[in-house]
Amino acid sequence: MESSFILVGQLTRDYLLPPLGQPLLDSPGGSLLYAAGGLGVWEAHPGLVGRVGEDYPRKWLKDLRRRGWDLAGIRIQPGALDQRSFLAWSENFEPSRANPVSHFARRGVPFPKALLGFQPRSDSQTAQNLDPASPVLSDIPSDYLEAGALHLCPLGLAALQQFTDRLRGAMRVLTLDPSAVFMAPAFLREVRGLVHGLTACLPSLEEITALFWGQTHDPWEMAAAIGEWGCEYVVVKCGARGQLLYDSVSKRRWEIPAYPARLADPTGAGDAFCGGFLAGYRKNYDPLEGALCGNISASLAIEGSGPFHALEAAPGLAQARLEALRGMVREI
């Protein structure tokens, strides 16, 4: 296994109504592919861990292999899996996963027959229950454990607990993007156990604020609390405002502004950031370099739609943006 980077997450069949441009209907998506796209800006040949049903288009898997991505960890489950995912963006870049019929009608786009009967999973279903479309620990090929760097995309709590319990200490670099469904005060004890021993926890500002609701309004205090639970670095993704980076060992703090890119579609930007962070951090085990690379991966991803858009950037563009961004960082 050649890959030095392993990504664990979900594959979906996306029905996406972006803020600008044409709809993507039954197209490859999911946190796993967006993270791989972000990592692919800097490093080739990631190993992917995820699940698909027998009804998942084989052409899509062939396309991933042609990109040089290792699919030994993609497990084809017997029968069909409902991997449909719907997301609509307003002109003001507000996301919605509910009422797909009304969103298609408002856009004047014929409603896809494949979405008939679709209901997104509720937070209560997703928080602690295992989703049949989510990978489990036994899906990881044994040789993947030699890679040394692994990122966990958002999954249900039960699934993530399997991975972190087994992989902390086994992987030199272990990063996690928590799922919004369990970032709440009711799950504080579980999250505390989940982040212990991680290299980096990479929540969004909304997620970390929800976790510490009623305790503090200061994101730096929230990051410090997660650091005290045994997580080496905390990166708070703040959307158009960039990222906050906290080093729990040195107590150093940095603000990284978002690279000024043309926003076309925010879908998957957080996942692309996480993939870029893993690649950048692994260079010299420098969290700031990780955050910078993640920032640039996200900047490329949001300029178009789909998980592969960041990979279509002109040669040298990512590196040029990276060098420009270095001078914008502010240490607090």
N, C-alpha and C positions, 0 to 999 in steps of 0.2 A: 504494500500500500504506500503510494508515493506522497499522499497528502500529509501536510503538517498541520492541517486545520480541519476540524470536524464541526459540523453544524447539525443541531437536532431541532426539528420543528415540524410544522404541518404543511401539507400540500393541499391546495384547494382548487376548485373549478370556479373561477371568478366571473361574476356578472357585475361589472364596474361601470358606473356612470360618472366619469371624471368631471371636474369643474369646466374644463376646456377640452375640445376635441371629441373624437368619436368614441362611442361606447365600446367596451371590451366585453364580449358576450361569450361565455364558456371558453375562457382563456386560462392558461396556466398561472397560478398565483399561490399565495400562502406565505406565511412568515419565513419559511425555510428558503424559498426562492429569492425573496427580497434580500434576506441576509446574505445569501450566496452571491447575489449581484453586487452588494456593497463590498464584500470581501474580494470579489473578482476584480475590482478596480485596481487592487494592489497585489494580489496573489492568485495564481492559477491552481486548478485541481483540488478544490475542497472535497472532502468526503461528506455525503449527505445521509442523514438518518431520518426516515419518515415512513409513512404508510400510505398505500393507495389500494383501491379495490380493483377487481378484475375488469371493471368497466372504465377505469382511468385510461385515457388515450395512450396507446403504446408509442405513437409518434412523438408525444411530448417527452417521454422518457428517452427516446432515441436522440431528440434534439439536445437534451441535457448531456448525454454522453458525448455528443459531438463537440460540446463546449469543453470537454476534458474533465467534467465533474464525475467523481467516483460515486456510483449508485449502489455499491454493495450493501449499504444500510437502508435502502428503500425496499420495504417488505410489501409484497403484493398479497393482500388478504383474500381469502376465498369469498366469492360472491361480490355483490355490489356494495360500495360505501357511499353514503350521501356526503359528498365533499363540496357541495354547492356553497358559495359565499356571495352575499349581495352587499354592495356598498354604493351609495349615491352621495355626491358632493354638491352642495349648493354653489351658486356663483360667489358667495362669501366664504367659501372653503369650510363650510360646516358639514360634518359627516352624518349620515343616517343609514342605519341598517334595517329600519322598519318600513312597512308598507311599500314594498317594491312596485305594486301595481300603480299606485298614485305617482310615484317618481317617473316611471316609464311614460305614463299618460301625460304628465306635465312637460316632458321632453319631446313628446310626439314620436316616441320610439315604440314600435310594436312590442308587446309583451312576449318574452320568450316562453314557449310552451314548456321548456325544461324547468322553468321556475314555478310552474303550477304546484300549489301545495307546499311551497317552501316556507318554513318557519325557522328563524334563527334560534339557536340554543339559548336558553335563559341563563343568567348569571348563576342561579342556584344549581342548575344542571352542570355547569362547567367548572365551578369552583373546586369541588372536591371529588367529583365522579370521573372515572376514566372514560374518555371519549374513544370509541373504537377506531376513529381516524387519527388518534394521537399515538406517537411511538411510545414504546416501553423500553425498559433497560435491556431486556434480552434481544431487542432489535439491533443493538450495536455490535457489529462484527468485532471479534476479539482483536484483530490487528489494528483496528481504529484506536484502541487504547494506547497504542505506541505513538500516536501523533503528538501528544503533549499539549495541544491547545484545543479546547472545545467550548462552544457557545450553545447555551440553551435558549431557544426562542420561547415566546410566551406559550405556556401550556397550562392545563389544569393543575391544581396544587398536588393532587395525588401522584400524577405523572412526574412532576418536577422533583418531588420528595424522593422517588425511586432513584432518579439520576444523581441528585446531590449526595444522598446517603452513600452511594457506591463510588462516586467519582472524586469527591473531595479527597485530596491526598494522592489519588491515582493519576490525576492530570496536573501538569505543571501550571497550566493556565486554565481556569474554569470561570466562565462569565455567564451571567444570567440576566435576561430581560423579563421581569416579572409580568404576570398577567393582571390586567385591571380587575378581574373578577374576584381576586382574593386580597387586593390591596385595600383593606378596610380594617378598622380597629378590632372587629370581631376575630380577625385572623392574625393578630399581632404576634401571638406566641408561635404560630406556625411559621410566619415569615422570619421571625428571629432564628428559628432552627434552620430554615431554608438557606439563609445567606451566610451562616457560619462556615468559614473555611473557603469562601469564594475569593477569587482574584478580584472580580469587579461585579457590582450590581448596577444595572443600567435602567432605572425606572424613568418614566416621564414625570414632569412636574405635577401633572394631575394625579398620577398614581401615588407618588410619595406624599402628596398633600392629603389624599384620601386616607392613607394608612395612619397618618398622625393627626387626623381630624380631632379637634378639641384639645390638643396638647401644645402645639406651637404653629405659628405661621411662618417661621423662618426656615427656608429650605436648607440652609447650612446646618442648623441644629438637627434637622431631620437626617441629613447625610451623616453627621457626626454620630447620631444614635445608631444608624445601621453599621457604621464603622466599629462602634463599640461592641456590636454583636459578633464581630469576628470577620468582617469583610474588609479586604485590604483597600480597595478603591470604590468610591461611589460616584457615578456620573449621572447627573440629573439632566434629562433631555427636555429642553424648554422651547421646542418648536422654532418659530421665527426668531427667538431671542438667543438661540445657540445652546450652549451647555454649561453646567457648573461641574467642576471636577474637584473632588475632595480626596486627599491622601490621608488615611486614618493612622498611618504610622508616623509620618512627619508633621501631620496636621496642616499641610500646605493646601491652599485653595486657589483655583484659577477660574476665571470667566473666559469662555471662548465664544465670540459672537458667531452667528450663522454666516457662512460665506454668502455674499450677496448674489444669489442665483435668481433666475427667472422662474417663478413658481407657476407650474402648470398643473401638477397633480401630487398632493402630499401622500398618496397611498404608499405604504411601505417604507416611508422615510426613516422611521425609528429602527426598523429591522435592518435597512441598509447601513445606518449608522453603526449598529452593533457588529455587523460583519466587517466594516471598515476598522472599527476599534480593535477587533481581534487581530486583524492583519498588522495594524500599526503597532500595537502593544508588543506583539511577538518579535518585532525587529530587534529591539534592545531592551525589552521589558520596561518601557517608559510609558506611564499612563497618559502623559500629555501628548506624546506622539500618537498614541492610540486614539485619543479624543480628536486630534487634528485630522487624522486619516478618516475617522468615522464621519466627521463634519463634512469633509469633501465628498465622501461617498454619498451622503444624503443630499448634498447640493446638486450632484449629477442626477440622482434618482428622481428628484422632484421636477426636473425640467421636461419630463415626458411621462408616459404611462407604461405600466407593466414592469415586471421584476428585472428585465434585461436592459432597460433603457440606460442605466449607468455604464453598462459595458460598451455602449455605442459611442462614447465620447471620443473626440479627436485625440490622436496620440500626443502625449505630453501635457494635455489639458489638466489632468488630475494633479500632476506634479507641480505645474505652474500655480494652480490654485493653492496647493499645500504651502508652497513657499510664501505666497502672498498672505496667507492666513496666519503664519507664524508671528508676523509683526503686529497682529491685531489682538493677541492674547494678553490678558491682564491678570497678574497675580494679586490676590487680595491680601 
